[in-house]
Amino acid sequence: MKLHVYNYLTRQKEPFKPLERGQVTMYTCGPTVYDHPHLGHAKTYVAMDVIVRYLRYLGNQVRYVQNITDVGHILDTGEDRILKGARRERSEPMEVVETYTRSYFEDMDALGVVRPNISPRASGHIPEQIEWIKMLLEKGYAYETPTGDVYFSVEQFPEYGKLSGQKVEEQEAGARVTIREEKRHPADFALWKRAEPEHILRWPSPWGWGYPGWHIECTAMATKYLGETFDIHGGGLDNIFPHNECEIAQAEAATGQSFARYWLLTGSLTVDGVKMGKSLGNFLTIKDALNLYTPEAIRFFILSSHYRSPVDFRRDAVLAAERGVERLHNTVRMLRKRMEDAMPSGTADLSYIAEIDPHRDAFIEAMNDDFNTPQAIAALFDLNKEVNSLLTADQPLGRGTLSAIDGLYRDLGGKVLGIIPDDLTQNVGGELVTGLIEIILDIRQRYRDAKDWEEADRLRHQLAQIGIEVDDRPEGPTWHVEHRGG
Amino acid sequence: MKLHVYNYLTRQKEPFKPLERGQVTMYTCGPTVYDHPHLGHAKTYVAMDVIVRYLRYLGNQVRYVQNITDVGHILDTGEDRILKGARRERSEPMEVVETYTRSYFEDMDALGVVRPNISPRASGHIPEQIEWIKMLLEKGYAYETPTGDVYFSVEQFPEYGKLSGQKVEEQEAGARVTIREEKRHPADFALWKRAEPEHILRWPSPWGWGYPGWHIECTAMATKYLGETFDIHGGGLDNIFPHNECEIAQAEAATGQSFARYWLLTGSLTVDGVKMGKSLGNFLTIKDALNLYTPEAIRFFILSSHYRSPVDFRRDAVLAAERGVERLHNTVRMLRKRMEDAMPSGTADLSYIAEIDPHRDAFIEAMNDDFNTPQAIAALFDLNKEVNSLLTADQPLGRGTLSAIDGLYRDLGGKVLGIIPDDLTQNVGGELVTGLIEIILDIRQRYRDAKDWEEADRLRHQLAQIGIEVDDRPEGPTWHVEHRGG
């Protein structure tokens, strides 16, 4: 089966065909940078990351754009999130933006989320947004109020609601929508807000000084870098309404072309069964989580659920994920050690490869079914079981065979899922650590050769005290670093 | 003596007094992000970094703004640098910008250059630049050509040339200035350039679609975040004309206020005596240099010359810097080791402190004299000599005394110069490496106690093979990592 994706626009699984063969254009709504990113961001962006990685693994060139919202994200209270952050920290809004944009990329880098090709900022695309608003006004989809705001008129765009299934009529009666006098319809949304001089984030426009609404930035930036119609729009399901719905309305009203062709949206994240909230005491930033767990464990945990499903972040579940990752890493370490020691042999032994290949097929089968990572991970563990038996069975294995197996881990666990680093020793200080441990294991071997078990055990104990666990195996000792956070 | 700085505007040393006591506003022209940063960038930004660090050490709150030029930097050939980079790599200009902005910050982070509080991008401030151009047109300092470009008229601003000493009249005769027909005076410079649809980097403006000239971005961004008049403008001396001169002309013509109050400009960098050039084969990126030398050695080397002086990057000079840094690090390692072992004693021994304090004074005296880092480094080495004698003399030292000395290193070598990391073991893999080496040194000590010199030497040799040099001292062995690049 070729790749199928669940498209929120049609509410069904469809074969995935990019506009241009081998070239995928993809946009995901990025964070509003007014605070450190939390676990909800980790869930969305790790899930999207694996989608991008897999599309590339299939041979596509992916142009991945993800914005940074540094202006215009208005809260229900009418406050701008960035200005709120700046007030809290008593600093210039752009300093707040700088701090948290950096924090965001630090966390994503730590989680192994591959950087987008372009990370455009909302404040860096004011003229583009103004052009869009002008177009919408010209075509009669927007109106200016006497107070200098500009709104999108949802009644002019009959397809409004087509992504989320929300009906304009229902919203009219909706209790949660505050009816503001200047709007023609309660569901109309702001394209431009007038701002008085005391408002620090403001720009000149045909409608006076002000700032753009939140939704218009994504329409402007996605189309600027990907074209009027592009392949995939990703993001969190919680933004499907109103944000994603508004993006579509703005884009399609102005251009008459369809906007994103496939909408891939991720389920949300709860902590211990409830929505994360600062007042609830269950709020975890990514930095908090990285102090407690390894990046691979966090990724593995997130990927153990399907990206469209919600996940519940519980300590025991993440610890289980950590053990799962460690099992994979241990096998790969053993495999790579064997490769070093193995006799060079040009080609892989085809009978072993025949046992291994079905696992790659199962992995691809799972991923082709709307990026079913839980099933793909299951395939990886089936492979791991097989490889463990191969390695512990007392039979000679040529380097060609071993390196074919290693290649499989590097592709599936490394390139696609991002849970098996290319260098498993790098995590713990690289070559130097390996070199030092080898000196110590060498001394220990001399004690053992001299049957001085007491001294040999003392060394093992000393290593354990600093977190190095030695595992004596028939083929010689191996070691790994105990994750003390776990 | 209080801090004095050499102000290029007055060509003399002046006492430094910020507009608001204890608050310094500072701007430095940042890189054009179309390629990996080179050693010239390292020289400018490390020098500026130490100025910012020292101002903070003196207790000032510094708001440091440094732009990213991602549009509008036109070469003599009339080509935009970013577009040139994009053509070379066959990618979207904003992908090029993304790649090299990231590369720039990676290198600066590696060199320990503290991040600016705000790093605004030129492409993110198009409306601001348009507002400036409108002001200059309204006040008669600029004119629009029939082809839709806007130029600044240098003849309207009699002070043009006041920073660089270049005279408008002399330029008229200048052979190197291409006289373009549409300019009223050959020294007039572009504020806005018209761009045809095939030009990818363009925005709408009152003068049609186009893009801003290079100089206007710095005027717009500096004043946006620091106010019309601010304290310090930094940068490389090679940008004094025309770039810095144009910034002043634009700002002061439009606002009638003085722009930057102090101009602090750095000397240039040559490699093996000649200007760096890709065709000359002496072009070194920062990444190249970091493969060969430690970040501290590169900083130390740059700071061994005064920031206004040119420096010549030669391998032997950088290796000498590396040895210099290593001498400081060795003493600090020894000092910190002694601190761990020392008897706790509440207060510092005043007689030692009396010997140490003059070195701090000498350091501050040097830095107050226009940031004279070569002399400040000399003061640090005088301190180091003193500390070495203290540590090797066979006298007891209380923890209070040792930690007062350590505090001095942390302030002067760490916070201000950035050449002594707070954690000297972190460089080489952190706690784990330290723990492993201690196990090995412990075994070696047992061999020595048993007078088994052969085995003890074998261990020393094994450590040396992986780059750990053991140094036996009367107070016990110390170790350091040999920099193999050096």
Chai-1 contact restraints between the chains, C-beta under 6 A:
chainA,res_idxA,chainB,res_idxB,connection_type,confidence,min_distance_angstrom,max_distance_angstrom,comment,restraint_id
A,M94,B,I118,contact,1.0,0.0,6.0,A-B,restraint_1
A,E95,B,N117,contact,1.0,0.0,6.0,A-B,restraint_2
A,E95,B,I118,contact,1.0,0.0,6.0,A-B,restraint_3
A,E98,B,I118,contact,1.0,0.0,6.0,A-B,restraint_4
A,N117,B,E95,contact,1.0,0.0,6.0,A-B,restraint_5
A,I118,B,M94,contact,1.0,0.0,6.0,A-B,restraint_6
A,I118,B,E95,contact,1.0,0.0,6.0,A-B,restraint_7
A,I118,B,E98,contact,1.0,0.0,6.0,A-B,restraint_8
A,R121,B,G124,contact,1.0,0.0,6.0,A-B,restraint_9
A,S123,B,G124,contact,1.0,0.0,6.0,A-B,restraint_10
A,G124,B,R121,contact,1.0,0.0,6.0,A-B,restraint_11
A,G124,B,S123,contact,1.0,0.0,6.0,A-B,restraint_12
A,G124,B,G124,contact,1.0,0.0,6.0,A-B,restraint_13
A,I126,B,P127,contact,1.0,0.0,6.0,A-B,restraint_14
A,P127,B,I126,contact,1.0,0.0,6.0,A-B,restraint_15
A,P127,B,P127,contact,1.0,0.0,6.0,A-B,restraint_16
A,P127,B,W203,contact,1.0,0.0,6.0,A-B,restraint_17
A,W203,B,P127,contact,1.0,0.0,6.0,A-B,restraint_18
A,G429,B,G429,contact,1.0,0.0,6.0,A-B,restraint_19
A,G429,B,L432,contact,1.0,0.0,6.0,A-B,restraint_20
A,G429,B,V433,contact,1.0,0.0,6.0,A-B,restraint_21
A,L432,B,G429,contact,1.0,0.0,6.0,A-B,restraint_22
A,L432,B,V433,contact,1.0,0.0,6.0,A-B,restraint_23
A,V433,B,G429,contact,1.0,0.0,6.0,A-B,restraint_24
A,V433,B,L432,contact,1.0,0.0,6.0,A-B,restraint_25
A,G435,B,I466,contact,1.0,0.0,6.0,A-B,restraint_26
A,L436,B,L436,contact,1.0,0.0,6.0,A-B,restraint_27
A,I439,B,I440,contact,1.0,0.0,6.0,A-B,restraint_28
A,I439,B,Q462,contact,1.0,0.0,6.0,A-B,restraint_29
A,I440,B,I439,contact,1.0,0.0,6.0,A-B,restraint_30
A,I443,B,I443,contact,1.0,0.0,6.0,A-B,restraint_31
A,Q462,B,I439,contact,1.0,0.0,6.0,A-B,restraint_32
A,I466,B,G435,contact,1.0,0.0,6.0,A-B,restraint_33
